[in-house]
Amino acid sequence: MQVELTTPGSAPAVQVAPDQDITVRVPATSANLGPGFDSLGMAVGLFDTVRIRTNGSGRVRVTVQGEGAAVLPTDETHLIARTVIETVHNAGYAAGGFDLECENVIPHGRGLGSSASAIVSGVLAGNALLPAEAQLDAAGLLHACSALEGHPDNVAPALSGGLAVSWEEEGRFRSVRTEVHPDIIPVVAIPATELSTESARGLLPASVPHRDAAANSGRAALLMLAMTADPSLLREATEDFLHQSYRAAAMQPSAALVGALRKAGFAAVVSGAGPTVLTLAAGAGQAAEAEAFIAGHAAAQTGQNWRVLRLRVDGDGATVELHQR
């Protein structure tokens, strides 16, 4: 059932049906992977879960468990709630009222795509609330999420799972998904401190030398081969010339850990804009070695604490479940 709502100074808006009950589950992501700046991203096995129930009340109530529970807003200013409202509005509908339950596992401000996960959650939830004829297709969802996030490197793998190569063409965001070699195991070292993406981007130069751009291009091409066919090439393929060195001053412990891991032969990079450190291990044996190395490095550095997780590459991406009420 659709209900007509009239707001002052506006034409009647069609409210989405009340009594809808939807769950959205979205993975964390690691973007860049070294040289794939703003173009490569991979989904990993940490998940945020959102449940939305529409009620037609006109009020938005948000509850948050886990990451950010003590600081995130609990009304329509919450990022996911705002995104739901905007997604529905852009389709010509009104969200009415809803209850939003957020179970957050992805660390915030650590370079694991928490904001992208929130945006994907909101767009998918809002899209699912719409009647079928008003819903976005896969390309529309990618563009909507990328436009809100500002770039597609995190939202693309969050939507599709696996490894995503993304770009912008004539004002539209596009992406291609591919499978990651089954031997590759992501190991993440998450520090206690946050770093905003905006702050990290502010450290980047307006231009780089041609030799650096050429070297980075070669490494990015090699990385696709390493990620999909030959993990033995991962260390060489993850060498970056565009962003990590410029951002090092803002995350010195992370830069030091990346440098130490790489010197020891591991394919270590800064995850996204940081400060999480990602090691792409070729097999369970190397993953265990990386974990032991990080523990030893941390023990030798006063005041540094890392939460080390051995994850898996998530091949499914975001899921939407409709509940009967």
Secondary structure, 3 states (H helix, E strand, C coil): CCEEECCCCCCCEEECCCCCEEEEEEEEEEEECCCEEEEEEEEEEEEEEEEEEECCCCCEEEEEEECCCCCCCCCCCCHHHHHHHHHHHHCCEECCCEEEEEEECCCCCCCCCHHHHHHHHHHHHHHHHCCHHHCCCHHHHHHHHHHHHCCCCCHHHHHHCCEEEEEEECCEEEEEEECCCCCEEEEEEEECCCCCHHHHHCCCCCCCCHHHHHHHHHHHHHHHHHHHCCHHHHHHHCCCCCCHHHHHHHHHHHHHHHHHHHHCCCCEEECCCCCCEEEEEECHHHHHHHHHHHHHHHHHCCCCCEEEEECCECCCCCEEEEECC
